Amino acid sequence: MDPKKLLVVLCALVGLACGAGSSAAREQPAAVQPTLVQPAPSHQQPQPAPKPQEKPQGTVELGETVVLKAGETTEVASKDVSIRFARLVSDSRCAEGMVCVWEGEAVVELTLAEPGRGERTTAEVASTARGGRQSVEFAACRVDLVAVSSGGDQVTLRVSKA
């Protein structure tokens, strides 16, 4: 075998052997897909996370959660603040039905506005603290990312006083 080809094959094998727990894997960017280990046994059903008190899109009070689909906006009732789920930026979470070395994370983009003052900002929040912040503060409001749907098309946010 050609020495160059052998070197390429060896490098690929070493990369596979490193796994998600190695220092080589930790140095990769956060958007790297998780390493799949094995399919989950069919007799075990994953337990769904308990659902928080959810309020439909429209208006949300401080201290409540709201579910938004991509492109939807909600208003904070006692503030002149709107929150829009702009888009899913990245999603490296483990696929449903698989067992992964690392849980992965989703990063979403939110647009926050205070129309009365003409203020507006865009922020990225992550489902885990590994990739960045899990909340954003704007106009005396704090918005926490509670959950991202498995398809990444809707988010659950908790809005509270900053």
Secondary structure, DSSP 4 states (H G I P E B T S, - for coil): --HHHHHHHHHHHHHHHH-TTSHHHHTS-TTSPPPEEEEPPTTPPPPPPPPP-EE-SSEE-TTEEEEEETT-EEEETTTTEEEEEEEEEEE-PPPTTEEESS---EEEEEEEEETTTTEEEEEEEESSTTSS-SEEEETTEEEEEEEE-TTSSEEEEEEEE-
